[in-house]
Amino acid sequence: MVSKLIISIKKLFNVYNTTNNYMKSISEALMWRYATKQFDTTKKVSDEAINEILEAGRLSPSSYGLQPWKFILIENPELRTKLREAAYNQSQLTDASHIVVVAHRTTMDESYIDTYMQSIADTRGMDVKDLEGFKNAILGSIAGKGEADIKAWNARQSYLPLGIMLETAALLEVDACPMEGFDSSKFDEILELSGTEYASVAILSLGYRSTEDATANYPKSRFPAEEVIIRK
């Protein structure tokens, strides 16, 4: 009995210790990350790390699970040069190892929702007819939204995977910079999104910081927890 108790206590201690170390690593990773201004052009992020970051984005939550987004991985150097011109010549567009453009859906119609319902049914091995209640709830929710409201709603949803990809990159010790400073209409034209149901909303540059990037050494500036977190 005593030996079993000792084993149980050791297991609990190991779980506690592992959890604390893991939580510490998250905080350390977020303290380490910053919006990288200059990337080392000689260093490339591995395919495994890029795929892990993109997968984190794919697994992100969204309202009703609708996933109104696409992630466009830009690898073509000529394309990246064109995008840099449409992003006010920001060097990250060409100097980072990889560029991901986050695009959001500009519509949310019954056809897309039907596709989503079928995806759920296929994944869970159920009859799509059993999801009629869920489908009608979504349709009811968007019925009162105008075109501009739908666009804004979908755009806001797209920042969820952007944040999760940023954290995932930090945990993998991959530098990143989230960016909004670009001409979205020109981006859409270059990426052949114009005339589709998607529009660019944000950029995620990924790579490794340059030793010449002075901002890497700036102390992280955040408001104190007691000013940000409200407990009631």
N, C-alpha and C positions, 0 to 999 in steps of 0.2 A: 504493500500500500504506500509506504513512504517513498520507495523508489519510483513508483508511478507518479506520485505527487511532485517529486523533484524533476522528473522528465517533463511534466506538464508546465511547471514553472519555467524551465529552460526554454520550452517552445514559445511560451508567452513572451519571455524576455527577447528571444530572437526576432519574433514578429514585431515587437515594440521597437527594437533597435533598428531593424531593417526599414520600418516605416519612417522612423525619425530621420535616418540617413537619406531615404528617398525624398522626403519632404525638404530636407536641407538642400539636396542637390537641385531641386526645382527653384528654390529661392536663390541659390548661388548662380544658377544658369540665367535667371531673370536679371540678377544684378550684373552679370557679365555682359549680357547682350546690350546693344545700343543700335541706333539707326546709323548703320555704316555709311560713311560718306565717300571713302576711298577704298577700293578693293585691290587686292594683289592679283594682277592679271596673269601671273605665272602659276597660280594655284587653282585647281579645279575640284569641285565637289564630286564625290563618287556617285555613280548611278544609284547605288544602294541607299545613300542618304537622301538623294533627291526623291526617289520613289517613296521613301518613308515619310518625307515631308508632304508629298502630294497625297499619299494615302491618309495621312492625318486630316488633311483638308476634306477628302472624300467622306470620311467618317464623322464629320462635324454635324452638330445638331442644326435643325432648321424648323421653322414653324410648320406644323403638321407633317414634318419630315419631307417636305416637297423638294428640297435641294435645288433651288432656282438659280443654279450657277454652272459655270464651266471654268476650268483652269487651263490656260493655254501656255504650254512650256515653249519658250522661244529659244531655239538653238542656232538658227540660221544667222551668221554674222551680218550679211547684207540687210536682212530684215531688222536686226537689232540696231543697225546704223540709221535706218529710216525711222525707227521708233524713237531713237535718241533725239532726232531732229524735231519730232512731235512732242518731246518731253522737255522742251526748253534746254536742250543740250546737256542734260544731267549725265555725268560720266558713268553712273551705275548701269545705265542701259547697255553699254558696250563693255565695261570693265569687269562687271560681276561675272562669276562663273556661269550662272543660270538666271534667266528672267522668267517669272510666271506672271501672266496677266490674268487677273480675276475678272470674269465677265458675269453679269447677272441677266436673268430673263427680263424682257420688257413687257411680257404678257403673262397671264395665268388663266388659260381657258380650259374648257371641259376636256378637250382632246389630250392636253398634257396631263390632266388629273387622271384620265382613263389609263394613260400609259403608266402613271405612277401606281394606280390601283392594281394593274396587271403585274407590275414588278413585285408588289407586296405579295400577291397571290402566288406567284411563281416561287418566290423565296420561301414562303411559309407553307407551301403545299396545300393551299386552300382554294375554294371556289371564289372567283372574283365577285360573284353575286352576293357573297356574304359580307362584302365590304361596301355595299350600297349605302348603309347608314353613315359610314365614315365619309364616303364621297359626297353625300348630300350635305354633311356638316361643313365640309370645305367649300362647296359651292355656295352654301348659305352665307358663309363668312365673307367671301369675296364679292357677293352679289351687290353689296352696297359700295364697293370701291370703284372709283373712276380709273381711267387709264393712268393718270399721273400718280394716283395712290398706289396702284399695283407696281409701277416702276420703282417708286420710293421704297415700298415694302420689300421688294425683291433685292434692291440695292443694299438695304440695311441688313438683310439676311446674309448677304455675301461677305460682310465683315466678320461674321462668326468663323468661317474657315480661315480667313486671313489671320485672325488672332491665334487660332490653334496652330496654324502652320508656323507662325513666328515663334511660338513657345517650343514647338517640336524642333525647329532649327536650333534654338538655343540649347536645348537638352542634348542635341547632337554636336554641339560646339561648331555650328555653321553660322557664320555671320549673315545678317539680313538687314534689309531696309524696306519698310513699307512706304509706298509712294502714291500720292494723288496728283502731283504736279505734272499734268500732261493734258494734251488736247484730245479728249475722248473721241470726238468725231473723226479726227485724223487717225487715231489708233484703230477705230472701227473700220475705216477705209483700208488701211494697210493690212489689217488682219482679216479682211473680208467678212466682217461682222455686219456691215451696213446692209440693210434690207433683210436681215435675219431677226430672230426673236431674242437676240443677245446683244449686250452693249458692254464695253469695258468700263470698269469702275475703280480698279486699283491695280498697282503693280507690286510685286514682291521680288526684290533682287536678292540673290543668294550667292555666297562665296566666302572668301576669307579676307579679313581686314588687312590693309596695307600698313606697314610700319610707319608710313608717312602721314597716316590719318591721325591728326592731333586730337580729334574728338573722341578717339578711343580711350584716352586717358582722363577725360572729364569725369569727375565724381557724378554719380547718378543723382539727379535732382527730382525728388518727389515730395509732395506734401506729406506731413506726418500722418501716421495711421489714425490718430485720434481726431484729425481734421477730416479724414476721408470716410472712415467707417462709423456709422451711426448704430448704436445698439439700444434697443428699447425692450 
